[in-house]
Every structure is written in structure tokens, then in C-alpha cells.
Amino acid sequence: ADEIIASDSAERIPVHLAERVLEQLHQPAAPTLVFRRVFQLLRSQVLLVQREMWPATASVMALGVVVAFISRHAEFIYFIAPLIAVASLSVLFGPEHDPAHELALSTATSAWKLLLARLSIVSAYNLFLTLAALSILIIIFPPALLGTLALGLLAPMMFLSMLALLLSI
């Protein structure tokens, strides 16, 4: 606001600006444009997710791998991976946790799109951590167990993640 007041410049609005904007809004978007917009939204939201979450969840997952290795129970990842996903998604969205809340409210992007973008980013990160932990555990445990663990993790992880997100909203 101070910058706008300080510049105190009067810009002339083009005569048919509103009509051209409405025309562009109502035109169907090309698939490449849609993918580019989705990528830009995801890239911008990566920066707004709390930075402390990335190393914290990776550290807890690494600790889970160490515990599974020491105890010789790869099933420990069954419990730790969904809990990591739930914990990280529960602090994902909300005015008390979002330093750029005012900026997000002032953009043309709706809140549900921002939430979906952040959900996608954090869920993909948690899935990557889980698969990385499982790939480390394959060294210790038989490969058949890896497939069982992977399939047994995904359903509870996604369900608990969605439940945590719902409760956080």
C-alpha cells in the first residue's frame, strides 16, 4: 500500500479492458496451459509450506528405518509412515500456520486449489520418504516383504492423511 501511495501514478485504463479480460477468462484453456498453471501453483506453494517440516519428517523417517533395522522388524514402518503423514498434513493449512495467508487471500487462486496444491506436495514428499525407507529396508529384509509393506502402507497413509487434513480444516 505504501508503494502504491508513494508512486502516486495515474494510469489510464484501456477502453475495452473488461471485455478482453472476460473474453480470455471464458475461453477454454489448452492442456499445456493447464499443466503449466498447475506446475506454477505447485512451485509457489512449496515455498509457503513450513520449512521446518521437510527435515523434521525426513529425520523421523530415518529414525524409523534405524529402529526397524535394530529391532529386525520392518513392520515398524507400517506404524511410523502414516503417523508422519498425519503429523505433516495436520499443520499444512490455516491462518495461524500460514505466514502468507493475507497474500493468498488477495490472489485469484481459490483456497481449495491452494490446499490441494499443498496436499499434493506434502503427500508426494511423504510417499517419497516412505518408499526411500522401504528401499533401504530391502537390503535387510527379503524382497517379498517389501511389496507387502508397500501395499500395506499406502491405504492407511492416505486415509489417515485425509482424516488429518479434514480435522485441521
C-alpha positions as CSV (number, residue, x, y, z in Angstrom):
1,A,0.0,0.0,0.0
2,D,2.8,2.4,0.8
3,E,4.5,1.7,-2.5
4,I,1.2,2.5,-4.4
5,I,0.7,5.7,-2.4
6,A,4.3,6.7,-2.9
7,S,4.3,6.2,-6.6
8,D,1.0,8.2,-6.9
9,S,0.8,7.5,-10.6
10,A,-2.3,7.7,-12.6
11,E,-2.6,5.0,-15.2
12,R,-5.1,5.2,-18.0
13,I,-7.2,2.1,-18.3
14,P,-7.6,0.8,-21.8
15,V,-11.1,1.3,-23.2
16,H,-12.1,-2.4,-23.7
17,L,-10.1,-3.9,-20.8
18,A,-13.0,-5.5,-19.0
19,E,-14.4,-7.1,-22.2
20,R,-11.0,-8.5,-23.2
21,V,-10.4,-9.9,-19.7
22,L,-13.8,-11.6,-19.6
23,E,-13.3,-13.0,-23.1
24,Q,-10.0,-14.5,-22.1
25,L,-11.5,-16.0,-18.9
26,H,-14.3,-17.7,-20.8
27,Q,-12.0,-19.3,-23.5
28,P,-11.2,-22.9,-22.9
29,A,-7.6,-23.4,-21.8
30,A,-5.2,-25.5,-23.8
31,P,-3.9,-28.7,-22.0
32,T,-0.4,-27.3,-22.0
33,L,-1.5,-24.1,-20.4
34,V,-3.4,-26.0,-17.7
35,F,-0.3,-28.1,-16.9
36,R,1.8,-25.0,-16.8
37,R,-0.6,-23.3,-14.4
38,V,-0.7,-26.4,-12.1
39,F,3.1,-26.6,-12.1
40,Q,3.4,-22.9,-11.3
41,L,0.9,-23.3,-8.4
42,L,2.7,-26.3,-7.0
43,R,6.1,-24.5,-7.3
44,S,4.7,-21.4,-5.5
45,Q,3.2,-23.5,-2.7
46,V,6.4,-25.4,-2.0
47,L,7.9,-22.1,-0.7
48,L,4.9,-21.5,1.6
49,V,4.9,-24.8,3.3
50,Q,6.7,-24.5,6.7
51,R,10.4,-25.1,6.0
52,E,10.9,-27.0,9.3
53,M,8.6,-29.7,8.1
54,W,10.8,-31.1,5.4
55,P,13.9,-32.0,7.5
56,A,11.7,-33.0,10.5
57,T,9.7,-35.6,8.6
58,A,12.9,-36.9,6.9
59,S,14.6,-37.2,10.3
60,V,11.7,-39.1,11.8
61,M,11.5,-41.4,8.8
62,A,15.3,-42.1,9.1
63,L,14.8,-42.8,12.8
64,G,12.1,-45.2,11.9
65,V,14.4,-47.0,9.5
66,V,17.1,-47.3,12.2
67,V,14.5,-48.7,14.7
68,A,13.3,-51.2,12.1
69,F,16.9,-52.2,11.4
70,I,17.8,-52.6,15.1
71,S,14.7,-54.4,16.0
72,R,14.7,-56.5,12.8
73,H,11.0,-55.7,12.3
74,A,10.4,-54.0,9.0
75,E,6.7,-53.8,10.0
76,F,7.6,-50.8,12.2
77,I,7.4,-48.7,9.1
78,Y,3.7,-49.6,9.0
79,F,3.2,-47.5,12.1
80,I,5.7,-44.7,11.6
81,A,4.9,-43.7,7.9
82,P,1.2,-43.0,8.4
83,L,1.9,-41.1,11.6
84,I,4.5,-38.9,9.8
85,A,2.0,-38.2,7.0
86,V,-0.7,-37.3,9.5
87,A,1.5,-35.0,11.5
88,S,2.8,-33.2,8.5
89,L,-0.6,-32.7,6.9
90,S,-2.2,-31.5,10.2
91,V,-0.1,-28.4,10.2
92,L,-0.5,-27.7,6.5
93,F,-3.1,-25.1,6.1
94,G,-4.7,-22.4,8.3
95,P,-4.3,-18.8,9.1
96,E,-2.4,-19.5,12.3
97,H,0.2,-21.6,10.5
98,D,0.4,-19.7,7.2
99,P,2.6,-16.7,7.1
100,A,1.4,-15.7,3.6
101,H,-2.3,-16.0,4.4
102,E,-3.1,-12.4,3.5
103,L,-1.3,-12.8,0.2
104,A,-3.1,-16.0,-0.6
105,L,-6.4,-14.3,0.1
106,S,-5.6,-11.5,-2.2
107,T,-4.7,-13.7,-5.2
108,A,-7.1,-15.0,-7.7
109,T,-6.4,-18.7,-6.7
110,S,-9.1,-20.1,-4.6
111,A,-8.3,-21.5,-1.2
112,W,-9.3,-25.1,-2.1
113,K,-6.8,-25.0,-5.0
114,L,-4.1,-23.8,-2.7
115,L,-5.0,-26.5,-0.2
116,L,-5.0,-29.2,-2.9
117,A,-1.6,-28.0,-4.2
118,R,-0.1,-28.2,-0.7
119,L,-1.7,-31.5,0.0
120,S,-0.2,-32.9,-3.3
121,I,3.3,-31.6,-2.4
122,V,3.4,-32.8,1.1
123,S,1.7,-36.2,0.3
124,A,4.2,-36.8,-2.5
125,Y,7.1,-35.9,-0.2
126,N,5.8,-38.3,2.5
127,L,5.3,-41.0,-0.1
128,F,8.9,-40.5,-1.3
129,L,10.2,-40.7,2.2
130,T,8.3,-44.0,2.8
131,L,9.5,-45.5,-0.4
132,A,13.0,-44.5,0.3
133,A,12.8,-46.1,3.8
134,L,11.4,-49.3,2.2
135,S,14.2,-49.3,-0.4
136,I,16.7,-49.1,2.5
137,L,15.0,-51.9,4.4
138,I,15.0,-54.2,1.3
139,I,18.8,-54.6,2.0
140,I,18.0,-56.2,5.3
141,F,14.7,-58.0,4.7
142,P,13.5,-60.2,1.9
143,P,12.2,-58.5,-1.3
144,A,8.8,-60.2,-1.0
145,L,8.3,-58.4,2.3
146,L,8.9,-55.0,0.6
147,G,5.8,-55.4,-1.7
148,T,3.6,-56.4,1.3
149,L,4.9,-53.4,3.2
150,A,4.4,-51.0,0.4
151,L,0.8,-52.1,-0.2
152,G,0.0,-52.2,3.5
153,L,1.3,-48.7,3.9
154,L,-0.4,-46.8,1.2
155,A,-4.0,-47.3,2.2
156,P,-3.6,-46.3,5.9
157,M,-1.3,-43.5,5.0
158,M,-3.7,-41.9,2.5
159,F,-6.7,-42.5,4.8
160,L,-5.1,-41.0,7.9
161,S,-3.6,-38.1,5.8
162,M,-7.1,-37.2,4.6
163,L,-8.5,-37.5,8.1
164,A,-5.8,-35.3,9.5
165,L,-6.3,-32.7,6.8
166,L,-10.1,-32.7,7.4
167,L,-9.6,-32.3,11.1
168,S,-7.0,-29.5,10.6
169,I,-9.5,-27.5,8.5
